[in-house]
């Protein structure tokens, strides 16, 4: 029975009065023994350090800061151990190190100190992480919603919108050619200073040139008031 299972047989007491006490023992690096029958041999490929175990993990996962798990310890099921990435990254691979990934825009774990964790969405902006590799951190960016423009790396963006040149129908505050139609020039002073951080455009005064009819009427009104 032992030889048929490729196990060693040992009879601890060879006296005629001691029968059926022989023991089958599994060959290394497996472990296991049984009395008067073949043993059930097991091997934990994550924990076994013997050089005789050519299928064992031998610290490959640990060297990559990953955890090792052997789902089936039967000595007939080999090379089934897996490496799993540490949180908050995700990834798993069988009999080799895993390719760990993390989406810094969607990951909300407090363990991810480099993640956006709502920085963009809280400002009404969209978040994008171009590289999900666990080694590529803090590369996410916030992008302003149309019709405003602007993006920033690992921070909320400074959103701007030129209300004179923007033609999108989404911009309800834009000039949309009103000045041009009147033969006037349009100027949006706030865009030049680039001081706005709001993602929702606010209505601002679009200034006409000093030679326009509107400007002339304003000057004439001021002169009349001074004469009084």
C-alpha positions in Angstrom: 0.0 0.0 0.0 2.8 2.5 0.9 4.9 1.6 -2.1 2.0 1.9 -4.5 1.4 5.5 -3.2 5.1 6.3 -3.5 5.3 6.5 0.3 7.7 5.0 2.8 6.6 2.2 5.1 7.8 1.8 8.7 6.9 -0.9 11.3 7.7 0.6 14.7 7.2 -2.8 16.5 8.2 -5.9 14.6 7.2 -8.3 17.3 4.6 -10.9 16.4 2.2 -9.6 18.9 2.2 -6.1 17.4 0.4 -6.3 14.1 -1.2 -3.7 11.7 0.9 -1.0 13.3 2.9 -0.2 10.1 2.8 3.4 9.0 2.9 5.1 5.6 4.7 8.4 5.4 4.5 10.9 2.6 7.7 11.8 0.7 9.2 15.3 1.2 8.4 18.1 0.7 4.8 16.8 1.3 3.7 15.9 4.8 1.3 13.3 6.2 1.2 9.8 7.6 -1.3 7.1 8.3 -1.4 3.7 10.1 -2.0 0.6 8.1 -3.0 2.5 5.0 -1.7 5.0 2.5 -1.5 8.5 3.9 -3.2 11.7 2.6 -0.3 13.8 1.6 -0.5 17.6 1.7 1.8 20.5 0.9 1.3 24.3 1.5 3.1 25.8 -1.5 3.1 29.2 0.2 4.7 28.0 3.5 7.0 25.2 2.3 10.6 26.5 2.1 12.3 23.2 1.1 14.4 23.4 -2.1 12.8 20.0 -3.0 9.5 21.8 -3.7 10.1 23.1 -7.2 6.4 24.2 -7.5 6.5 26.3 -4.2 6.2 30.0 -4.0 9.5 30.5 -2.1 8.8 34.1 -1.1 8.0 35.5 -4.5 4.8 37.1 -3.4 6.3 38.5 -0.2 9.2 40.1 -2.2 6.6 42.1 -4.1 4.7 43.1 -0.9 1.8 40.7 -1.9 0.2 37.9 0.0 0.3 34.2 -1.0 -2.5 31.8 -0.8 -2.6 28.0 -1.7 -6.3 27.1 -2.1 -5.7 23.3 -2.3 -2.9 21.6 -0.2 -3.2 18.2 -1.8 0.2 17.1 -3.1 -1.4 16.3 -6.4 -2.5 19.9 -7.0 0.6 22.0 -7.5 1.3 25.4 -8.9 -2.1 26.7 -7.8 -0.8 29.2 -5.3 -1.7 32.9 -6.0 -0.2 36.3 -5.2 -2.7 39.0 -4.2 -2.1 42.7 -4.3 -2.3 44.7 -1.0 -5.2 47.1 -0.5 -6.2 49.5 -1.8 -4.7 48.2 -5.0 -6.4 45.2 -6.7 -4.9 42.3 -8.7 -4.2 38.6 -8.4 -2.1 36.1 -10.4 -1.5 32.3 -10.2 2.0 31.0 -9.6 3.5 34.5 -10.2 3.4 38.0 -8.9 0.3 40.0 -9.7 0.0 43.2 -11.7 -1.5 45.6 -9.1 -3.8 48.3 -10.2 -5.6 51.2 -8.6 -8.0 53.8 -10.0 -7.3 56.8 -8.0 -10.6 58.4 -9.1 -12.9 55.7 -8.0 -11.0 54.3 -5.0 -12.5 55.7 -1.8 -10.4 53.7 0.8 -8.7 55.9 3.4 -5.6 53.7 2.9 -5.1 55.4 -0.5 -3.5 58.7 0.5 -2.9 59.6 -3.2 -6.5 59.1 -4.3 -8.9 61.9 -5.4 -11.6 60.8 -2.9 -14.2 63.2 -4.3 -11.9 66.2 -4.8 -13.1 66.6 -8.4 -16.7 65.6 -8.0 -17.0 67.8 -5.0 -16.2 70.8 -7.3 -18.5 69.6 -10.1 -15.6 68.5 -12.2 -14.7 65.1 -13.8 -11.8 62.9 -12.6 -9.5 60.9 -14.9 -6.7 58.5 -13.9 -4.6 57.8 -17.1 -2.5 55.0 -15.6 -4.0 52.5 -13.1 -0.6 51.0 -12.3 0.0 50.8 -8.6 3.4 52.4 -9.1 1.8 55.4 -10.9 0.2 57.5 -8.2 -1.0 61.1 -8.0 -1.4 61.2 -11.7 -5.2 61.8 -11.7 -6.6 65.1 -12.9 -9.7 67.2 -12.5 -11.3 68.6 -15.7 -13.8 71.5 -15.8 -17.3 70.8 -17.2 -18.2 72.4 -20.6 -18.5 75.1 -21.6 -15.8 76.1 -19.1 -12.3 75.0 -19.7 -9.4 74.0 -17.4 -7.7 71.0 -15.8 -5.3 70.4 -13.0 -3.1 67.5 -11.9 -4.1 66.0 -8.5 -6.1 69.1 -7.6 -9.3 70.9 -8.5 -9.0 72.8 -11.7 -9.2 76.6 -12.2 -12.2 76.8 -14.6 -12.4 79.7 -17.1 -14.8 80.6 -19.8 -14.5 83.4 -22.4 -18.1 84.6 -22.7 -17.2 86.6 -25.8 -15.9 83.7 -27.9 -17.7 80.7 -26.4 -20.4 79.6 -28.8 -21.8 76.6 -26.9 -25.5 76.7 -26.3 -24.8 75.4 -22.8 -23.4 78.9 -22.0 -26.5 80.8 -21.2 -24.5 83.9 -20.0 -22.3 84.2 -23.2 -22.5 87.1 -25.7 -23.3 84.8 -28.6 -22.4 87.5 -31.1 -24.5 90.3 -29.6 -21.6 92.8 -29.8 -20.6 91.7 -33.3 -24.1 92.1 -34.5 -24.1 95.7 -33.3 -20.7 96.4 -34.9 -19.1 96.5 -31.5 -16.2 94.6 -29.9 -16.7 92.3 -27.0 -14.4 92.1 -24.0 -14.6 89.6 -21.0 -12.3 91.2 -18.3 -12.5 88.3 -15.9 -11.0 85.8 -18.3 -7.9 88.0 -18.8 -7.3 88.0 -15.0 -8.1 84.3 -14.8 -9.3 84.7 -11.2 -12.5 82.6 -11.3 -12.6 79.1 -9.8 -16.3 78.5 -10.1 -17.4 75.7 -12.3 -20.8 77.3 -13.0 -20.5 80.5 -15.0 -21.8 83.6 -13.4 -23.2 86.5 -15.4 -20.7 89.4 -15.9 -21.0 92.7 -17.7 -19.7 92.5 -21.3 -18.1 95.9 -22.0 -18.6 97.7 -25.3 -15.9 100.0 -26.7 -15.7 103.7 -25.5 -16.8 104.9 -29.0 -20.1 102.9 -28.9 -23.5 104.6 -28.8 -24.1 103.1 -25.4 -20.9 104.6 -24.0 -21.7 108.0 -25.6 -25.1 108.0 -23.9 -23.5 107.2 -20.5 -21.0 110.1 -20.9 -23.8 112.5 -21.9 -25.8 111.5 -18.9 -22.9 112.2 -16.6 -22.4 115.7 -18.1 -26.0 116.6 -17.6 -25.9 115.5 -14.0 -22.8 117.7 -13.4 -24.5 120.8 -14.9 -27.3 120.5 -12.4 
